[in-house]
Amino acid sequence: MTSIDDLLKKSGLPPSKRKLDPVRDPTEIYKYAKTSHNGNSSSKSSSSTRKHQYQPPTTTDDNDDDIEAGPAPPPEDDDPNDDGGSDYGPSAPPDDDELDNNNEDEEGRFFGGGITTQEKEILDFMDTNPSLPDANAAPETINLSWLKKTALAFEKLINRNAELRARFESDPTKFIDSEADLDAAIRALSILTEHPDLYPSLAQLGTLASLVSLLAHENTDIAITTLEIIGELTDEETLASPTQWSTLVTALLEADLLSLLVSNFSRLDESQDADRTGVYLALGIIENLCSSPTTAATLASDSPQLLQFLLARASKPETPVTQNKQYAAEILAIISQTGAANRGQLAALDAVDTLLQLVAAYRKRDPDKGGDEEEYMSNLFEALTCLSDDPAGKDKFVAAEGVELCLIMLKEGKLSKPAALRLLDHAAAGRGATGVCEKIVEAGGLKTLFTLFMKSRDAQTTEHLVGVFASMLRLLPGDSAERVRLLAKFVEKDYEKTARLVTLRREYGARVAAVDAQIAAEKKQQSGEDVDDEEERADEWFSRRLDAGLFCLQTADVILAWLVAEDDGARRKIVELLADRDESVVVIRATIEEQMEGVDGESEEGKETREMLRTLAQFLQ
């Protein structure tokens, strides 16, 4: 007779003792705990056990055909009206797996219970995990009381993790759960972005300081999560008022946010996807801080190491240009725009020379259009343009041969040509730009600039060219060889450049006059209305005049006024050309006087500009 042990073996039933799951690597456990629904890594193994239950073999043994295993079949029902259903009776109900297998159709529906196997597993899991949130429970109110409880729990998690790390430094399995809990608690703070009214309380409770301290956590995953949340809290698109945002940022900066950001730049390895994301998030925080001019103006002085990192990151050789390299260049451009102190710090770090070396790669080669590299090049030029607006930056620009590079790009460049011309225009303008203007002449730039001036029909190109000419006429010394060479260009070939200038002022003058007529009509219709309304529209009207070419008209007339004052032959030619349209130098004088009224007379440079314009107007009688 067959023994009981043989029967059990043939039935396919699993042994009564479950084998111990092999110990997994602690890092794997932590990574799963971070991404699981509630931080409980056991849910996956439970589901896996149910899903991969042992299945009995389908083969049968010919020697045991007379042996029946499993529950007895249900009694037959001779009722002719039976619809094919089965009555299992109270003593022999089918097990759950048999019901699942019998009642599930090929689409996964259940005729008996009305749920699928997956839904049943989810319900079983929720029944065995009472800590899961109840979907029917009332939502928790986010107020000061909630914040205090959350802040206290957050501090406890930080302390608990630090304690376990110190006690079990060599055994990560002992503190990995506390790390997962801490990670979840950090992420939970993102809800505060919807309640910016709690930002001041968050700062007072010291929670922001504790959050910033986690940027120095030994586990870079915790630091990266912290970067993500700080980025969300400081995002300018949150509903925070300027005061609330400022309170938040002040607390973060007081907690040494900038130095901790810099330290993370040095320890994150961008060859790893997670660390590369961390660098991007940190750069995003810096961009958020720069959204406030007051905060941005202090970045360079508070953390010069930050500027050093940005320059180094933007200079890192990469093919193709990565998003982080482009982002570093963009932040350099933003910082350069937000205060003379930042520009001074960058100039002291030889940023002008570094940036010129980077843009030199685009003398003959164009970046791919629409990609990160095109934006990267644009940001480099933007940073250089801002730096060259300061006297210290202009000196660095000349010393680093920036003038020569721009002239080469004007001759050989394609996509870089407009950016190079704009850079040269800014470098040649303003106080301290005499050296730039002299270098343009010394480097043979007059031929390049005037050739472009005669050929170009692009409004923006023309605007920058006349800007350079006006700056040179204003800044080059009266008895210098450079000034004589410049004036000779307007005289040569029967004053063709002067004639071109008169044609330009006529074109732009007609456009501005048309807009002025429209504005006059609008003012007439608006007469008698609220005076405040008219003042508000004044900026709009001025903007429309600028769009029509007011700046280019005024600059062209300044150049013509200089030519009238400097050369008798040029004066006669200009009078002759204006007479073709029944005009005289009086129209130029009117533009000069209007420009003089708009100059700010409070600053030293404004006073000098007014005096120059007043002197030029006297020659236009």
Secondary structure in CASP SS format (residue, H / E / C, confidence):
PFRMAT SS
TARGET T0000
AUTHOR 0000-0000-0000
METHOD secondary structure of the structure
MODEL  1
M C 1.00
T C 1.00
S C 1.00
I H 1.00
D H 1.00
D H 1.00
L H 1.00
L H 1.00
K H 1.00
K H 1.00
S H 1.00
G C 1.00
L C 1.00
P C 1.00
P C 1.00
S C 1.00
K C 1.00
R C 1.00
K C 1.00
L C 1.00
D C 1.00
P C 1.00
V C 1.00
R C 1.00
D C 1.00
P H 1.00
T H 1.00
E H 1.00
I H 1.00
Y H 1.00
K H 1.00
Y H 1.00
A H 1.00
K H 1.00
T H 1.00
S C 1.00
H C 1.00
N C 1.00
G C 1.00
N C 1.00
S C 1.00
S H 1.00
S H 1.00
K H 1.00
S H 1.00
S H 1.00
S H 1.00
S H 1.00
T H 1.00
R H 1.00
K H 1.00
H C 1.00
Q C 1.00
Y C 1.00
Q C 1.00
P C 1.00
P C 1.00
T C 1.00
T C 1.00
T C 1.00
D C 1.00
D H 1.00
N H 1.00
D H 1.00
D C 1.00
D C 1.00
I C 1.00
E C 1.00
A C 1.00
G C 1.00
P C 1.00
A C 1.00
P C 1.00
P C 1.00
P C 1.00
E C 1.00
D C 1.00
D C 1.00
D C 1.00
P C 1.00
N C 1.00
D C 1.00
D C 1.00
G C 1.00
G C 1.00
S C 1.00
D C 1.00
Y C 1.00
G C 1.00
P C 1.00
S C 1.00
A C 1.00
P C 1.00
P C 1.00
D C 1.00
D H 1.00
D H 1.00
E H 1.00
L H 1.00
D H 1.00
N H 1.00
N H 1.00
N H 1.00
E E 1.00
D C 1.00
E C 1.00
E C 1.00
G C 1.00
R C 1.00
F E 1.00
F C 1.00
G C 1.00
G C 1.00
G C 1.00
I C 1.00
T C 1.00
T H 1.00
Q H 1.00
E H 1.00
K H 1.00
E H 1.00
I H 1.00
L H 1.00
D H 1.00
F H 1.00
M H 1.00
D H 1.00
T C 1.00
N C 1.00
P C 1.00
S C 1.00
L C 1.00
P C 1.00
D C 1.00
A C 1.00
N C 1.00
A C 1.00
A C 1.00
P C 1.00
E C 1.00
T C 1.00
I C 1.00
N C 1.00
L H 1.00
S H 1.00
W H 1.00
L H 1.00
K H 1.00
K H 1.00
T H 1.00
A H 1.00
L H 1.00
A H 1.00
F H 1.00
E H 1.00
K H 1.00
L H 1.00
I H 1.00
N H 1.00
R H 1.00
N H 1.00
A H 1.00
E H 1.00
L H 1.00
R H 1.00
A H 1.00
R H 1.00
F C 1.00
E C 1.00
S C 1.00
D C 1.00
P H 1.00
T H 1.00
K H 1.00
F C 1.00
I H 1.00
D H 1.00
S H 1.00
E H 1.00
A H 1.00
D H 1.00
L H 1.00
D H 1.00
A H 1.00
A H 1.00
I H 1.00
R H 1.00
A H 1.00
L H 1.00
S H 1.00
I H 1.00
L H 1.00
T H 1.00
E H 1.00
H C 1.00
P H 1.00
D H 1.00
L H 1.00
Y H 1.00
P H 1.00
S H 1.00
L H 1.00
A H 1.00
Q H 1.00
L C 1.00
G C 1.00
T H 1.00
L H 1.00
A H 1.00
S H 1.00
L H 1.00
V H 1.00
S H 1.00
L H 1.00
L H 1.00
A H 1.00
H C 1.00
E C 1.00
N C 1.00
T H 1.00
D H 1.00
I H 1.00
A H 1.00
I H 1.00
T H 1.00
T H 1.00
L H 1.00
E H 1.00
I H 1.00
I H 1.00
G H 1.00
E H 1.00
L H 1.00
T H 1.00
D C 1.00
E C 1.00
E C 1.00
T C 1.00
L C 1.00
A C 1.00
S C 1.00
P H 1.00
T H 1.00
Q H 1.00
W H 1.00
S H 1.00
T H 1.00
L H 1.00
V H 1.00
T H 1.00
A H 1.00
L H 1.00
L H 1.00
E H 1.00
A C 1.00
D C 1.00
L H 1.00
L H 1.00
S H 1.00
L H 1.00
L H 1.00
V H 1.00
S H 1.00
N H 1.00
F H 1.00
S H 1.00
R H 1.00
L C 1.00
D C 1.00
E C 1.00
S C 1.00
Q C 1.00
D H 1.00
A H 1.00
D H 1.00
R H 1.00
T H 1.00
G H 1.00
V H 1.00
Y H 1.00
L H 1.00
A H 1.00
L H 1.00
G H 1.00
I H 1.00
I H 1.00
E H 1.00
N H 1.00
L H 1.00
C C 1.00
S C 1.00
S C 1.00
P H 1.00
T H 1.00
T H 1.00
A H 1.00
A H 1.00
T H 1.00
L H 1.00
A H 1.00
S H 1.00
D H 1.00
S C 1.00
P H 1.00
Q H 1.00
L H 1.00
L H 1.00
Q H 1.00
F H 1.00
L H 1.00
L H 1.00
A H 1.00
R H 1.00
A H 1.00
S H 1.00
K C 1.00
P C 1.00
E C 1.00
T C 1.00
P C 1.00
V C 1.00
T C 1.00
Q H 1.00
N H 1.00
K H 1.00
Q H 1.00
Y H 1.00
A H 1.00
A H 1.00
E H 1.00
I H 1.00
L H 1.00
A H 1.00
I H 1.00
I H 1.00
S H 1.00
Q H 1.00
T C 1.00
G C 1.00
A H 1.00
A H 1.00
N H 1.00
R H 1.00
G H 1.00
Q H 1.00
L H 1.00
A H 1.00
A H 1.00
L C 1.00
D C 1.00
A H 1.00
V H 1.00
D H 1.00
T H 1.00
L H 1.00
L H 1.00
Q H 1.00
L H 1.00
V H 1.00
A H 1.00
A H 1.00
Y H 1.00
R C 1.00
K C 1.00
R C 1.00
D C 1.00
P C 1.00
D C 1.00
K C 1.00
G C 1.00
G C 1.00
D H 1.00
E H 1.00
E H 1.00
E H 1.00
Y H 1.00
M H 1.00
S H 1.00
N H 1.00
L H 1.00
F H 1.00
E H 1.00
A H 1.00
L H 1.00
T H 1.00
C H 1.00
L H 1.00
S C 1.00
D C 1.00
D C 1.00
P H 1.00
A H 1.00
G H 1.00
K H 1.00
D H 1.00
K H 1.00
F H 1.00
V H 1.00
A H 1.00
A C 1.00
E C 1.00
G H 1.00
V H 1.00
E H 1.00
L H 1.00
C H 1.00
L H 1.00
I H 1.00
M H 1.00
L H 1.00
K H 1.00
E H 1.00
G C 1.00
K C 1.00
L C 1.00
S C 1.00
K H 1.00
P H 1.00
A H 1.00
A H 1.00
L H 1.00
R H 1.00
L H 1.00
L H 1.00
D H 1.00
H H 1.00
A H 1.00
A C 1.00
A C 1.00
G C 1.00
R C 1.00
G C 1.00
A C 1.00
T H 1.00
G H 1.00
V H 1.00
C H 1.00
E H 1.00
K H 1.00
I H 1.00
V H 1.00
E H 1.00
A C 1.00
G C 1.00
G H 1.00
L H 1.00
K H 1.00
T H 1.00
L H 1.00
F H 1.00
T H 1.00
L H 1.00
F H 1.00
M H 1.00
K H 1.00
S C 1.00
R C 1.00
D C 1.00
A H 1.00
Q H 1.00
T H 1.00
T H 1.00
E H 1.00
H H 1.00
L H 1.00
V H 1.00
G H 1.00
V H 1.00
F H 1.00
A H 1.00
S H 1.00
M H 1.00
L H 1.00
R H 1.00
L H 1.00
L C 1.00
P C 1.00
G C 1.00
D C 1.00
S C 1.00
A H 1.00
E H 1.00
R H 1.00
V H 1.00
R H 1.00
L H 1.00
L H 1.00
A H 1.00
K H 1.00
F H 1.00
V H 1.00
E H 1.00
K H 1.00
D H 1.00
Y H 1.00
E H 1.00
K H 1.00
T H 1.00
A H 1.00
R H 1.00
L H 1.00
V H 1.00
T H 1.00
L H 1.00
R H 1.00
R H 1.00
E H 1.00
Y H 1.00
G H 1.00
A H 1.00
R H 1.00
V H 1.00
A H 1.00
A H 1.00
V H 1.00
D H 1.00
A H 1.00
Q H 1.00
I H 1.00
A H 1.00
A H 1.00
E H 1.00
K H 1.00
K H 1.00
Q H 1.00
Q H 1.00
S C 1.00
G C 1.00
E C 1.00
D C 1.00
V H 1.00
D H 1.00
D H 1.00
E H 1.00
E H 1.00
E H 1.00
R H 1.00
A H 1.00
D H 1.00
E H 1.00
W H 1.00
F H 1.00
S H 1.00
R H 1.00
R H 1.00
L H 1.00
D H 1.00
A H 1.00
G C 1.00
L H 1.00
F H 1.00
C H 1.00
L H 1.00
Q H 1.00
T H 1.00
A H 1.00
D H 1.00
V H 1.00
I H 1.00
L H 1.00
A H 1.00
W H 1.00
L H 1.00
V H 1.00
A H 1.00
E H 1.00
D C 1.00
D H 1.00
G H 1.00
A H 1.00
R H 1.00
R H 1.00
K H 1.00
I H 1.00
V H 1.00
E H 1.00
L H 1.00
L H 1.00
A H 1.00
D C 1.00
R C 1.00
D C 1.00
E C 1.00
S C 1.00
V H 1.00
V H 1.00
V H 1.00
I H 1.00
R H 1.00
A H 1.00
T H 1.00
I H 1.00
E H 1.00
E H 1.00
Q H 1.00
M H 1.00
E H 1.00
G C 1.00
V C 1.00
D C 1.00
G C 1.00
E C 1.00
S C 1.00
E H 1.00
E H 1.00
G H 1.00
K H 1.00
E H 1.00
T H 1.00
R H 1.00
E H 1.00
M H 1.00
L H 1.00
R H 1.00
T H 1.00
L H 1.00
A H 1.00
Q H 1.00
F C 1.00
L C 1.00
Q C 1.00
END
